[in-house]
Each structure stands twice: as C-alpha cells, then as structure tokens.
Amino acid sequence: MRVNAVLATALYSSAALLGQVRADDTDDAVESSSTSIEETSTTSAIEKPTFTPSKIKADFFEQFTDDWDSRWKPSHAKKEDSKTTEEWAYVGEWAVEEPHVFKAIEQDKGLVVKNPAAHHAISAKFPKKIDNKKNTLVVQYEVKLQNGLECGGAYMKLLQDNKALHAEEFSNASPYVIMFGPDKCGATNKVHFIFKHKNPKTGEYEEKHLKSAPSAKITKGTTNLYTLIVYEDNEFEIKINGESSKKGNLLEDFTPSVNPDKEIDDPKDTKPEDWVDEARIADPEATKPEDWDEDAPFEIIDEEATKPDDWLEDEPTMISDPEAEKPEDWDDEEDGDWIPPTVPNPKCEEVSGCGKWEPPTKKNPAYKGKWTPEYIDNPAYKGVWAPAKIPNPDYFEDKTPSKFEPMGAIGFEIWTMQSDILFDNIYIGHSVGDAEKLKAETYDVKHAIEVAEEEASKPPPAKESPKSPMDLKFMDDPVHYVREKVDLFWAIAKNDPVEAVKALPEVAGGIGALAVTVIALIVGIVGLSAAPPPQVQKAAEKVKQTAMDTKDQVVDAASTATEKSQAELNKRTTRSSGPAE
C-alpha cells in the first residue's frame, strides 16, 4: 500500500505539473490579452480644452480672435535689396487658422505663414504708441514650426512710431526699434535681439547686435515661447520656454558698442621717416671665423668602411626571369629580339649585397654651412609705432539706452523656405508677472498636450525579439530552458522528426531516457502490488503507452536520421574529391 501511495503521488504530481505548465501558458495569454486591453484604454484620445480669450491686459495683446483682420494688414510692397538691382515683392500669403500639427486647444487660432520660399510681410498698429522710457519692456510670443525650419526667419519687429507708416507699404526698409526672435539658415541658428540706437550728435540710427546670441529652439510641430525683458537699468534677459537662456547689459553685450570711444587715433598723425621698428638686427661687429669653411660638403665618403666578406661582387643585382617564356605569337622580324623580363637576383637576398661595392658616405664633421652673424637687440629700436590719440569729436555717452524710441506697430517681415509657421499669444507690455500668467494660461497648457500628442503619434518601440530557444542557457532559468527546448523539439518533430533529432539531440535522448525510466518504474511498482487503485492503474497504463510511443518515435527518428546523414555524406563525398563539407 505504501508503494501504491508513492506511485499515486508521483503520477498525480506529474499530472499536476503538466497541468500547471498548460495553465501557465493560458495565464500568460490571458495576462497578455488583459495588458493589451489596458494599453488600449490608456491610449484613448487626449482631452483638449476649448479656447477662451485671456483677460490679461497689455499695451498690445493679440490672440488672433475672429476680428484679427481689423488690426493686421498684409503688405505687398517691393523689398529693397542693396546687394542686387532685382526687385522682390512680398507675395507670401497669411491666414489665421488652427494648427494642423498637434492641435492642443480647440478653436485656438494663430497667424500662419502660408507659402514656402516666399517673402512675407504683415503688420498691426498699436492702439497707442508704446513708450519705454520709464518702464520695463516685456515682449513675448509663441512660434510653432509646423513643418520645421531649415532656412528662414520667425522673428518680429517693433516698428518706430511714425505717422507716415502705412501697413500696405511695410517692408524691410521700414524703420524699426527692436528686432527679436528666432532665425535659422545653414550654420546660422540664433535668437536675434537687435535694437536701433540714435546717435544724439548726428541723428543717425545704428543697429546694435547682441553678441553670443542664444540658439533658437527648432522643434517640428511643438510650440516654443520666446520672451524678451529689458529693464530700466539696461539689464536684459531672454527666456525660451520660460527658462533663462541669456542675460546681459545693453552697454556691454552689443556690437558695435552703444557709446563710442572717448579717444580715437589722430588721422593726421603719420610715422616719422627715421622711426626704427626693427626690434632685433644682425650684429654689425660680428665677423666670420678664419677656419669657417662654407664649401665643406654635408657628407663625405667613409674611408674606414670595408667590403663585407659575403659581398658577391660578380653577381648582378637583377637577372633574367628564368620562368619567363617567349610568347607563341612573338615574331622576331616584326617585334625584334625577345628579351625576357628581369627579376631581383635571389642570391643577393641572402648576403650583404651584389655588384660593384662602393664605400658608403657619412656626415662630414667639418661641415658648418653658410655663415651668418648672430642677432642682437637693436639699440635704435623705438617700439611699435601707433598714431597719437585725440579726443573723439563724435563722442557721446548714453547711460540709458534702455529708453528706446517710441514704438507704434508690430510687424513680421520674413523670408522662409518652410510654410505653416504659426505665431500666437503676442504680449507687448510692461508686466513680467502678466507675461508669466499668460504663459501659464496658454503655453504651459498647449505644450503639455502637444508633447503628449507627439508621444502618442510615435510608432510603438520595436519589441525586443524573444530569445531563441537555441540561445537559452540552462543555468539562467532551468524550467524555462527545458520547456522551450521540449516545445521546439515537438514543433519540429511534427513536420520532420529527423530534423528534430538532428537539431536537438539532447531532447531526443532525454525523452528516450525518460521513457525507459518511466516504464521501468511503472513495471517495478506494479509488480509489487497485485491490486493498485483503479485510478493509478489507469494513469500508469496511459503513461506507459505514451512512453512506449515516444520511445518508438525517438528510435525511428534516430535511425532515420543516421541513415539520412550517411546518405548525405556519401552524396557530398561523391561530388568532390575533398572532405565532406
């Protein structure tokens, strides 16, 4: 009875194990299915808010609502170009529309550049001029490069307050006070900050360009926010997407400098004829030594050299090629006497040399070369000449260049190779706090949704290919190793048992050994008891039959594989005199 109990336990454990393996497979499938459902539910459409006009106030604030065309007027003027006589017209079209790439807020529209490779110009007058003489100036706007930007500008201009300014005549020649925003073409990639400064003495305006300008954010489809803050103390800051990217001072970080030099070179001053600017000269008192031989050669024959003992002086360095044969079509009368090609004499390779021996040369110890006098400090040297300094007649000092000229309009005057550049949420005023609030209301909201949409639009990452059963290692995961090997064996065996045995002989051998062991165990145990429980008898008979079938399949497969392999070997050996591949 004890043996029967052991057998029953073993058989039921085996059945349980097989059931568990199948259950694990089923659980994996169910888990995979549930995971897929969960992923599908989490990638549902992103909820988007609907546009609501902001209540923030500013000297000029534009969100491109339905009445935008009452403020903005496209220009079709001629573009002035001093580099060519050819005229360019502003033929580029503008539209106010929702973005077609990563739309984040429903019914939120912006000003869009519609044509690639075209000149665009559009402007809007301010309700009243913006005077920055006693205030901080804040300029902020959004740029959305829906098609990216390979070559073109996306900057704005704050135009000088001018009663003669007409929107239809706005062009690159229209006087501006500040130019600000991104620009990229080729190696150029910067955020421009240029301001025009009036010379109080001449009345002329000069552009002042920011040195070491920050790089623009060139992202395709997602919005970028550009902010310029100019304080009353001449300090400025440029922010990109709310993060500071450049700080400086109007008096220190622009070229040419706002204020000219106090002194300049005297244009009437010239270098005296007797001015000596040679710091060192040849020593006039130096003389060539009497024993200095300028004609001595650099090298001379080594008189002490002797011919090596193994030198073959009677052997030529080149000989006729002994393996060369006269071509069959060679005609001595037409082609002349045939002369075989020459090859290096093999006898010379094993000795110091062949042919006539001549002593080598060596460096001449008496060689000195051409004599030149040494150089000494010039006693008459007066230094590097420079013209005298005089007071700069054009000097002035502007301590507050932050007090810009009054501004009366905003304009976009650009050329770009890419279309669908979108501008939105333009703030021009004096409150850093209000600009931050606007950023929170608009940019922060849409940027988060754009990023989410961008991620959702990306193709799913390629799943890592499952590791082939042939690459598995037993010690990494014994259970997984055995299961994968057996599953692969049976998958191959269904179509070609021979190939299964050849590919996985260890599995075939293991199955055979398992079959023999199980048979022996069952026979031995059954022999100890004449009346095992019916369920045990039934299970034993089933295992026995399965084991016998498996053994037969393995034996047949192994036999057939051996015969097939021998036939293949014979076939390959017959085709070639060499060894089998």
C-alpha positions as CSV (number, residue, x, y, z in Angstrom):
1,M,0.0,0.0,0.0
2,R,2.9,2.4,0.8
3,V,4.3,1.8,-2.8
4,N,0.9,2.4,-4.3
5,A,0.6,5.7,-2.4
6,V,4.0,6.8,-3.6
7,L,3.1,5.9,-7.2
8,A,-0.2,7.7,-6.9
9,T,1.6,10.8,-5.5
10,A,4.2,10.7,-8.3
11,L,1.6,10.3,-11.0
12,Y,-0.7,13.0,-9.6
13,S,2.3,15.3,-9.2
14,S,3.3,14.7,-12.8
15,A,-0.3,15.4,-13.9
16,A,-0.4,18.5,-11.8
17,L,2.9,19.6,-13.2
18,L,1.7,19.2,-16.8
19,G,-1.5,20.9,-15.9
20,Q,0.5,23.8,-14.3
21,V,2.6,24.2,-17.4
22,R,-0.5,24.4,-19.6
23,A,-2.1,26.7,-17.0
24,D,0.9,28.9,-17.1
25,D,0.7,29.2,-20.8
26,T,-3.0,30.0,-20.5
27,D,-2.3,32.6,-17.8
28,D,0.4,34.2,-19.9
29,A,-2.1,34.5,-22.8
30,V,-4.8,35.9,-20.5
31,E,-2.3,38.3,-19.0
32,S,-1.1,39.4,-22.4
33,S,-4.7,40.0,-23.5
34,S,-5.6,42.0,-20.4
35,T,-2.5,44.1,-20.8
36,S,-3.4,44.8,-24.4
37,I,-6.8,45.9,-23.3
38,E,-5.4,48.1,-20.6
39,E,-3.0,49.7,-23.0
40,T,-5.8,50.3,-25.5
41,S,-7.9,52.0,-22.8
42,T,-5.0,54.3,-21.7
43,T,-4.2,55.4,-25.2
44,S,-7.6,56.9,-25.7
45,A,-7.9,60.4,-27.3
46,I,-6.3,63.2,-25.2
47,E,-8.9,65.6,-23.8
48,K,-8.4,69.2,-25.1
49,P,-9.7,72.4,-23.7
50,T,-11.6,74.9,-25.8
51,F,-10.0,78.3,-26.4
52,T,-11.2,81.1,-24.1
53,P,-9.8,84.6,-24.6
54,S,-7.5,85.7,-21.8
55,K,-8.5,88.6,-19.6
56,I,-4.9,89.8,-19.3
57,K,-4.3,93.4,-20.4
58,A,-1.3,94.9,-22.2
59,D,-0.3,97.8,-24.5
60,F,-0.6,95.2,-27.3
61,F,-2.1,91.8,-26.8
62,E,-3.0,89.5,-29.7
63,Q,-4.6,86.1,-29.6
64,F,-5.9,86.2,-33.2
65,T,-9.6,86.2,-32.5
66,D,-12.2,86.5,-35.3
67,D,-11.7,90.2,-35.7
68,W,-8.0,89.9,-36.3
69,D,-8.1,91.3,-39.8
70,S,-9.3,94.6,-38.4
71,R,-5.8,95.0,-36.9
72,W,-3.5,93.2,-39.2
73,K,-2.8,94.2,-42.8
74,P,-0.6,92.3,-45.2
75,S,1.9,94.2,-47.3
76,H,2.6,93.8,-51.0
77,A,5.3,96.4,-51.2
78,K,8.6,95.9,-53.0
79,K,11.5,94.6,-51.0
80,E,14.6,96.8,-51.1
81,D,17.9,94.9,-51.6
82,S,21.1,96.9,-51.7
83,K,23.0,93.8,-53.0
84,T,21.1,93.4,-56.2
85,T,19.1,95.5,-58.6
86,E,16.4,92.9,-58.8
87,E,13.2,93.7,-57.0
88,W,11.4,91.3,-54.7
89,A,7.7,91.6,-53.9
90,Y,6.0,90.4,-50.7
91,V,3.8,87.8,-52.4
92,G,3.6,85.5,-49.4
93,E,0.0,84.9,-48.1
94,W,-1.1,84.9,-44.5
95,A,-4.0,83.2,-42.8
96,V,-5.4,82.8,-39.3
97,E,-6.3,79.2,-38.6
98,E,-6.0,76.4,-36.1
99,P,-2.8,74.3,-36.3
100,H,-2.8,71.2,-38.3
101,V,0.0,69.6,-36.3
102,F,-0.5,68.6,-32.7
103,K,-3.5,70.8,-32.1
104,A,-3.7,71.3,-28.3
105,I,-6.6,73.7,-27.7
106,E,-9.8,73.6,-29.7
107,Q,-10.7,76.7,-31.7
108,D,-7.3,78.3,-30.8
109,K,-6.1,80.1,-33.9
110,G,-2.8,81.7,-34.8
111,L,-1.3,83.8,-37.6
112,V,0.2,81.4,-40.2
113,V,2.8,81.8,-43.0
114,K,1.2,80.0,-45.9
115,N,3.8,79.9,-48.7
116,P,7.2,78.4,-48.7
117,A,10.2,80.1,-50.5
118,A,8.4,83.5,-50.4
119,H,8.8,86.9,-48.9
120,H,6.1,87.7,-46.3
121,A,5.2,91.0,-44.6
122,I,2.3,91.9,-42.3
123,S,1.9,94.5,-39.6
124,A,-0.5,95.8,-37.0
125,K,-0.6,99.2,-35.4
126,F,-0.7,99.6,-31.7
127,P,-3.8,101.3,-30.1
128,K,-1.4,103.9,-28.9
129,K,2.4,104.2,-29.0
130,I,4.5,102.3,-26.5
131,D,6.9,104.5,-24.7
132,N,9.5,102.6,-22.7
133,K,11.4,105.5,-21.1
134,K,10.1,104.8,-17.6
135,N,9.1,101.2,-17.7
136,T,10.3,97.6,-18.1
137,L,9.6,96.4,-21.6
138,V,8.3,92.8,-22.0
139,V,8.0,91.2,-25.4
140,Q,6.6,87.6,-25.6
141,Y,5.2,85.4,-28.3
142,E,4.7,81.8,-29.4
143,V,6.3,80.2,-32.5
144,K,5.0,76.9,-33.8
145,L,7.1,75.4,-36.7
146,Q,4.6,73.0,-38.1
147,N,6.9,71.9,-40.9
148,G,10.1,72.6,-39.1
149,L,12.6,75.3,-40.2
150,E,15.5,74.6,-42.4
151,C,16.1,78.1,-43.7
152,G,14.1,81.2,-42.7
153,G,13.2,83.7,-40.1
154,A,10.4,83.7,-37.5
155,Y,11.3,87.0,-35.8
156,M,9.2,90.1,-35.2
157,K,9.9,93.8,-35.5
158,L,8.6,96.5,-33.2
159,L,8.3,99.5,-35.6
160,Q,9.2,103.0,-34.9
161,D,6.2,105.2,-34.2
162,N,5.7,107.0,-37.4
163,K,2.6,108.7,-38.7
164,A,3.7,108.1,-42.2
165,L,3.7,104.3,-41.7
166,H,1.2,102.6,-43.9
167,A,0.6,98.9,-43.5
168,E,0.5,98.3,-47.2
169,E,3.9,99.8,-47.6
170,F,5.6,97.9,-44.7
171,S,8.9,96.4,-45.9
172,N,12.4,95.7,-44.8
173,A,13.2,99.4,-45.2
174,S,10.6,100.4,-42.6
175,P,12.3,101.9,-39.5
176,Y,12.2,99.6,-36.5
177,V,13.3,99.9,-32.9
178,I,13.7,96.2,-31.9
179,M,14.0,93.0,-33.8
180,F,13.6,89.9,-31.7
181,G,13.1,86.2,-32.4
182,P,14.5,83.0,-34.0
183,D,16.3,82.8,-37.2
184,K,17.9,79.7,-38.9
185,C,19.6,79.0,-42.1
186,G,22.7,76.9,-42.7
187,A,25.2,77.4,-39.9
188,T,23.1,80.3,-38.5
189,N,20.8,79.4,-35.6
190,K,20.2,82.2,-33.2
191,V,17.6,84.3,-31.4
192,H,18.1,87.8,-32.6
193,F,18.0,90.7,-30.3
194,I,18.8,93.9,-32.3
195,F,17.9,97.4,-31.3
196,K,18.4,100.6,-33.2
197,H,20.1,103.4,-31.4
198,K,20.1,107.1,-32.3
199,N,23.3,109.0,-32.3
200,P,22.5,112.2,-30.4
201,K,25.1,114.1,-32.3
202,T,24.5,113.1,-35.9
203,G,20.9,111.9,-35.6
204,E,21.7,108.7,-37.4
205,Y,20.5,105.3,-36.3
206,E,22.8,102.3,-35.9
207,E,21.9,98.7,-35.4
208,K,23.3,97.1,-32.2
209,H,23.5,93.3,-32.4
210,L,23.6,91.0,-29.4
211,K,26.9,89.2,-29.1
212,S,26.8,85.5,-28.4
213,A,23.1,85.2,-29.0
214,P,21.4,82.0,-27.7
215,S,20.3,79.3,-30.1
216,A,16.8,79.0,-31.3
217,K,14.6,76.0,-30.4
218,I,13.9,74.3,-33.8
219,T,11.3,71.7,-33.0
220,K,8.8,70.4,-35.5
221,G,5.2,70.7,-34.5
222,T,5.5,71.8,-30.9
223,T,5.2,75.4,-29.7
224,N,8.1,77.4,-28.4
225,L,7.8,80.6,-26.3
226,Y,10.2,83.5,-26.7
227,T,10.4,86.2,-24.1
228,L,12.5,89.4,-24.0
229,I,12.7,91.6,-20.9
230,V,14.5,94.9,-20.9
231,Y,14.8,96.6,-17.5
232,E,15.3,100.3,-16.8
233,D,18.8,99.8,-15.6
234,N,19.9,98.5,-19.1
235,E,19.9,94.9,-17.9
236,F,18.1,92.4,-20.2
237,E,17.1,88.8,-20.2
238,I,16.0,86.4,-23.0
239,K,13.9,83.4,-22.0
240,I,13.0,80.4,-24.1
241,N,10.0,78.3,-22.9
242,G,10.2,80.1,-19.6
243,E,13.8,79.3,-18.9
244,S,16.5,81.9,-18.9
245,S,18.9,81.5,-21.9
246,K,20.8,84.8,-21.9
247,K,21.3,87.7,-19.5
248,G,23.4,90.9,-20.1
249,N,23.6,94.6,-20.3
250,L,22.8,96.9,-23.3
251,L,26.0,98.8,-22.7
252,E,28.3,95.8,-22.6
253,D,26.9,92.9,-24.7
254,F,26.2,94.5,-28.1
255,T,28.3,95.3,-31.1
256,P,29.0,98.0,-32.2
257,S,29.1,99.5,-28.7
258,V,26.3,101.9,-27.8
259,N,28.8,104.6,-26.8
260,P,31.9,105.4,-28.9
261,D,35.4,105.6,-27.6
262,K,36.4,108.8,-25.8
263,E,39.6,108.9,-27.8
264,I,40.5,108.0,-31.4
265,D,43.6,107.8,-33.5
266,D,44.7,111.1,-34.9
267,P,44.0,110.7,-38.6
268,K,46.7,113.4,-39.4
269,D,49.5,111.7,-37.5
270,T,52.0,109.7,-39.6
271,K,55.0,107.6,-38.7
272,P,58.3,109.6,-38.9
273,E,60.7,108.5,-41.6
274,D,63.5,107.9,-39.1
275,W,61.3,105.7,-36.9
276,V,63.1,102.4,-36.2
277,D,60.6,99.5,-35.6
278,E,63.0,96.6,-36.0
279,A,63.4,95.0,-32.5
280,R,66.5,92.8,-33.5
281,I,69.3,93.2,-36.0
282,A,72.3,91.3,-37.2
283,D,75.3,92.1,-35.0
284,P,77.3,94.6,-37.1
285,E,80.5,93.8,-35.2
286,A,80.4,90.0,-35.8
287,T,82.9,88.5,-38.3
288,K,83.2,85.1,-39.9
289,P,85.9,82.9,-38.2
290,E,89.0,82.2,-40.3
291,D,88.5,78.5,-40.1
292,W,84.9,78.6,-41.2
293,D,84.7,76.6,-44.4
294,E,81.4,77.3,-46.2
295,D,82.3,75.0,-49.0
296,A,82.7,71.8,-46.9
297,P,80.2,69.2,-48.1
298,F,77.5,67.9,-45.8
299,E,78.6,64.2,-46.4
300,I,81.9,62.6,-47.2
301,I,83.0,59.0,-48.2
302,D,83.6,56.8,-45.2
303,E,87.3,55.9,-45.7
304,E,87.2,53.4,-42.9
305,A,84.5,51.2,-44.4
306,T,85.4,47.8,-45.7
307,K,83.6,45.5,-48.1
308,P,81.6,42.8,-46.3
309,D,83.1,39.2,-46.6
310,D,79.9,37.9,-48.1
311,W,79.6,40.6,-50.8
312,L,79.1,39.0,-54.2
313,E,80.7,41.5,-56.5
314,D,80.5,39.2,-59.5
315,E,76.7,38.7,-59.1
316,P,74.4,41.2,-60.8
317,T,71.5,42.6,-58.7
318,M,69.0,41.8,-61.4
319,I,68.8,38.7,-63.6
320,S,66.6,37.4,-66.4
321,D,63.5,35.7,-65.1
322,P,64.2,32.0,-65.5
323,E,60.5,31.2,-65.6
324,A,59.6,33.6,-68.4
325,E,58.8,32.1,-71.7
326,K,58.7,33.7,-75.1
327,P,55.1,34.3,-76.3
328,E,54.0,32.0,-79.0
329,D,52.9,34.8,-81.2
330,W,56.2,36.7,-80.9
331,D,57.6,37.5,-84.4
332,D,61.4,38.3,-84.2
333,E,61.2,40.0,-87.6
334,E,58.4,42.3,-86.6
335,D,58.8,42.5,-82.9
336,G,62.6,42.3,-82.6
337,D,64.6,40.0,-80.5
338,W,62.7,38.8,-77.5
339,I,64.3,39.8,-74.2
340,P,62.9,38.1,-71.0
341,P,62.0,40.4,-68.1
342,T,64.3,40.8,-65.2
343,V,63.8,39.9,-61.5
344,P,65.8,40.6,-58.4
345,N,68.7,38.1,-58.1
346,P,67.7,35.6,-55.4
347,K,71.4,35.1,-54.4
348,C,71.6,38.8,-53.3
349,E,68.8,38.3,-50.8
350,E,70.9,36.1,-48.5
351,V,74.0,38.2,-48.4
352,S,75.0,41.9,-47.7
353,G,74.8,42.8,-51.4
354,C,75.8,42.2,-55.0
355,G,77.5,44.1,-57.8
356,K,80.3,46.6,-57.6
357,W,81.0,47.5,-54.0
358,E,81.4,51.2,-53.2
359,P,82.1,52.7,-49.7
360,P,79.2,54.4,-48.1
361,T,79.1,58.1,-47.1
362,K,78.9,59.6,-43.6
363,K,78.2,63.1,-42.1
364,N,81.1,65.5,-42.6
365,P,82.4,66.6,-39.1
366,A,83.9,69.7,-40.8
367,Y,80.6,70.8,-42.3
368,K,79.3,74.2,-40.9
369,G,77.2,75.6,-43.7
370,K,76.9,79.2,-44.7
371,W,78.0,81.6,-42.0
372,T,75.5,84.2,-40.7
373,P,76.1,86.8,-37.9
374,E,74.2,86.4,-34.7
375,Y,71.2,88.7,-34.0
376,I,71.2,91.2,-31.1
377,D,68.7,93.7,-29.7
378,N,68.5,96.8,-31.8
379,P,69.8,99.8,-29.7
380,A,67.9,102.2,-32.0
381,Y,64.6,100.4,-31.7
382,K,61.7,102.7,-30.7
383,G,58.9,100.3,-30.4
384,V,55.7,99.7,-32.5
385,W,54.5,102.9,-33.9
386,A,50.9,103.9,-33.3
387,P,49.3,107.2,-34.1
388,A,48.6,109.7,-31.3
389,K,45.3,109.7,-29.6
390,I,43.0,112.7,-29.8
391,P,39.6,113.4,-28.2
392,N,36.8,111.8,-30.3
393,P,34.8,114.7,-31.7
394,D,31.9,112.3,-32.1
395,Y,32.0,111.1,-28.6
396,F,28.8,110.9,-26.6
397,E,27.6,109.0,-23.6
398,D,24.1,107.5,-23.4
399,K,23.7,106.0,-20.0
400,T,20.2,104.7,-20.6
401,P,19.9,103.0,-24.0
402,S,17.0,101.1,-22.5
403,K,14.9,104.2,-23.1
404,F,14.0,103.1,-26.6
405,E,12.4,105.2,-29.3
406,P,8.6,105.2,-29.1
407,M,7.1,102.2,-30.9
408,G,3.9,102.4,-32.9
409,A,3.4,99.0,-34.6
410,I,4.4,95.3,-34.8
411,G,5.4,93.6,-38.0
412,F,6.6,90.2,-39.3
413,E,8.8,90.7,-42.3
414,I,10.4,87.4,-43.1
415,W,11.6,85.1,-45.8
416,T,11.4,81.3,-45.3
417,M,11.7,78.1,-47.1
418,Q,9.1,76.4,-44.9
419,S,5.4,77.2,-44.8
420,D,2.9,77.0,-41.9
421,I,4.9,78.9,-39.3
422,L,2.3,79.9,-36.7
423,F,2.5,82.9,-34.4
424,D,0.2,83.3,-31.4
425,N,-0.3,85.0,-28.0
426,I,1.7,88.1,-28.6
427,Y,2.2,90.2,-25.5
428,I,3.9,93.6,-25.6
429,G,3.7,95.5,-22.3
430,H,5.5,96.2,-19.1
431,S,4.5,93.5,-16.6
432,V,6.7,90.5,-16.1
433,G,4.1,89.0,-13.9
434,D,1.3,89.3,-16.5
435,A,3.6,87.6,-19.1
436,E,4.1,84.7,-16.7
437,K,0.4,84.4,-16.1
438,L,-0.2,84.4,-19.9
439,K,2.5,81.6,-20.2
440,A,0.6,79.6,-17.6
441,E,-2.7,80.1,-19.4
442,T,-1.6,79.3,-22.9
443,Y,1.9,77.9,-23.5
444,D,2.0,75.6,-20.5
445,V,-1.4,74.1,-21.3
446,K,-0.8,73.6,-25.0
447,H,2.8,72.5,-24.6
448,A,1.9,69.6,-22.3
449,I,-0.8,68.4,-24.7
450,E,1.5,68.8,-27.7
451,V,4.1,66.7,-26.1
452,A,1.5,64.0,-25.2
453,E,0.2,64.0,-28.8
454,E,3.7,63.8,-30.1
455,E,4.5,60.8,-28.0
456,A,1.2,59.2,-28.9
457,S,1.9,59.7,-32.6
458,K,5.2,58.0,-32.5
459,P,5.3,54.4,-33.7
460,P,5.4,51.9,-30.8
461,P,9.0,51.0,-30.0
462,A,10.1,47.8,-31.6
463,K,9.6,45.0,-29.1
464,E,12.7,43.1,-28.2
465,S,12.8,39.9,-30.2
466,P,12.1,36.9,-27.9
467,K,15.3,35.0,-27.2
468,S,15.6,32.0,-29.5
469,P,15.4,28.6,-27.6
470,M,18.7,27.8,-29.2
471,D,20.3,30.7,-27.4
472,L,19.0,29.9,-24.0
473,K,21.3,28.7,-21.2
474,F,20.2,26.1,-18.6
475,M,21.6,28.0,-15.6
476,D,19.8,31.2,-16.5
477,D,16.3,29.6,-15.9
478,P,16.3,25.7,-15.8
479,V,12.5,25.4,-16.0
480,H,12.2,27.9,-18.9
481,Y,15.1,26.2,-20.6
482,V,13.6,22.7,-20.5
483,R,10.1,23.9,-21.5
484,E,11.4,25.9,-24.5
485,K,13.6,23.1,-25.7
486,V,10.9,20.5,-25.5
487,D,8.3,22.7,-27.2
488,L,10.8,23.4,-30.0
489,F,11.5,19.7,-30.4
490,W,7.9,18.8,-30.8
491,A,7.2,21.7,-33.1
492,I,10.0,20.5,-35.4
493,A,9.1,16.8,-35.0
494,K,5.5,17.4,-36.2
495,N,6.9,18.2,-39.7
496,D,10.2,16.4,-39.7
497,P,11.2,14.0,-36.8
498,V,14.6,13.5,-38.3
499,E,15.3,17.2,-38.3
500,A,14.1,17.4,-34.7
501,V,16.6,14.8,-33.6
502,K,19.4,16.4,-35.6
503,A,18.6,19.9,-34.2
504,L,18.0,18.9,-30.6
505,P,19.7,15.5,-29.9
506,E,19.8,16.3,-26.2
507,V,16.0,16.5,-26.1
508,A,15.6,13.3,-28.1
509,G,18.0,11.5,-25.8
510,G,16.3,12.9,-22.7
511,I,12.9,11.8,-23.9
512,G,14.2,8.3,-24.7
513,A,15.8,8.0,-21.3
514,L,12.7,9.4,-19.6
515,A,10.5,6.8,-21.4
516,V,12.7,3.9,-20.3
517,T,12.9,5.2,-16.8
518,V,9.1,5.7,-16.5
519,I,8.5,2.2,-18.0
520,A,10.9,0.6,-15.6
521,L,9.4,2.5,-12.6
522,I,5.8,1.6,-13.5
523,V,6.6,-2.1,-14.2
524,G,8.6,-2.4,-11.0
525,I,6.0,-0.7,-8.8
526,V,3.1,-2.5,-10.4
527,G,4.9,-5.8,-9.8
528,L,5.0,-5.1,-6.0
529,S,1.2,-4.9,-5.7
530,A,-1.4,-7.0,-7.3
531,A,-4.2,-4.6,-6.8
532,P,-3.3,-1.0,-7.2
533,P,-6.2,1.5,-7.1
534,P,-8.1,1.8,-10.4
535,Q,-7.1,5.4,-10.9
536,V,-3.5,4.5,-10.5
537,Q,-3.8,1.6,-12.9
538,K,-5.4,3.9,-15.5
539,A,-2.8,6.6,-15.1
540,A,0.0,4.0,-15.3
541,E,-1.3,2.4,-18.4
542,K,-1.6,5.9,-20.1
543,V,1.9,6.9,-19.1
544,K,3.3,3.5,-20.2
545,Q,1.6,3.8,-23.6
546,T,2.8,7.4,-24.1
547,A,6.3,6.4,-23.0
548,M,6.4,3.5,-25.5
549,D,5.1,5.6,-28.3
550,T,7.7,8.3,-27.5
551,K,10.5,5.7,-27.4
552,D,9.4,4.3,-30.8
553,Q,9.3,7.7,-32.3
554,V,12.7,8.6,-31.0
555,V,14.3,5.3,-32.1
556,D,12.8,5.6,-35.5
557,A,13.8,9.2,-35.8
558,A,17.3,8.5,-34.7
559,S,17.6,5.5,-37.1
560,T,16.2,7.5,-40.0
561,A,18.4,10.5,-39.1
562,T,21.5,8.3,-39.1
563,E,20.6,6.8,-42.5
564,K,19.8,10.2,-43.9
565,S,23.0,11.7,-42.6
566,Q,25.1,8.9,-44.1
567,A,23.4,9.3,-47.4
568,E,24.1,13.0,-47.4
569,L,27.7,12.3,-46.5
570,N,28.1,9.8,-49.4
571,K,26.5,12.2,-51.8
572,R,28.8,15.1,-50.9
573,T,31.9,12.8,-50.9
574,T,31.0,11.6,-54.4
575,R,30.7,15.1,-55.8
576,S,34.2,16.1,-54.7
577,S,37.5,14.5,-54.1
578,G,37.9,16.6,-50.9
579,P,36.4,16.0,-47.5
580,A,32.7,16.5,-46.9
581,E,31.5,20.0,-46.2
